[in-house]
Amino acid sequence: MNKPNSLRDHLLAAVPELHKNPDRLLVFIDNGSIRSTAAPGLSFEYSYSLNVILTDYAGHPDAIVIPLLAWLRTNQPELLTNLEKGKNAIGFEADILDNSKVDLSFKLPLTERVIVKPQPNGSLQVSHPDEPELFEETFTLDGLRLETPGGEVIAQWGEPTP
C-alpha cells in the first residue's frame, strides 16, 4: 500500500510544525479489506480507513486540512467529487489538551488498485496505477503556500506559481 506513506510525506513536507516534529504525525490503517472479482487474473483493490493522528499540535487546523484536501484531489478524488461519498468521507476528532495544543485525528476511506499481469516468462508483474485525473484546471500539488492574513506561512509545499 502506497497511499499512507505518500500522505505522511506530503504532510511532513507541507506543514512546518510537522516537519520540525515528525514523530507527532502517526498513521494507522484500520478496517482493511481486499476486494477481488471472479474475473480472470489476480488484480485486486485494497480498501481501508486511514487514520492520521497529530499529537500535541499547536498550529491551526487549516494548515493540515488544506494540504490534506490537495492530496486527496490527486490520490482519492472521488471523496471530493462524489456528493454521496463526500457527506461523511473525511471524519475528524479533536482532543483539546490546553489553550494551545490539541490531538487531531482524521479518518479517510481510501482505496488502492493493484494490477497483476502475467508475463510471457511465467512471472507476474505488479503495478499500482495512479488515480484517474478528474480535474482539468492547473491546481496541483507542485506549489502552494498558505498564509494567515498577517503573512505568517502556516503550510507550504513546492514553489507557488502566480
C-alpha positions, 0 to 999 in steps of 0.5 A: 500500500502506497497511499499512507506513506505518500500522505505522511510525506506530503504532510511532513513536507507541507506543514512546518510544525510537522516537519520540525516534529515528525514523530507527532504525525502517526498513521494507522490503517484500520478496517482493511479489506481486499476486494477481488472479482471472479474475473480472470487474473489476480488484480485486486483493490485494497480498501481501508480507513486511514487514520492520521493522528497529530499529537500535541499540535499547536498550529491551526487546523487549516494548515493540515486540512488544506494540504490534506484536501490537495492530496486527496484531489490527486490520490482519492478524488472521488471523496471530493467529487462524489456528493454521496461519498463526500457527506461523511468521507473525511471524519475528524476528532479533536482532543483539546489538551490546553489553550494551545495544543490539541490531538487531531485525528482524521479518518479517510476511506481510501482505496488502492488498485493493484494490477497483476499481469502475467508475463510471457516468462511465467512471472507476474508483474505488479503495478499500482496505477495512479488515480484517474485525473478528474480535474482539468484546471492547473491546481496541483500539488507542485506549489502552494503556500498558505498564509494567515492574513498577517503573512505568517506561512502556516503550510507550504509545499513546492514553489507557488506559481502566480 
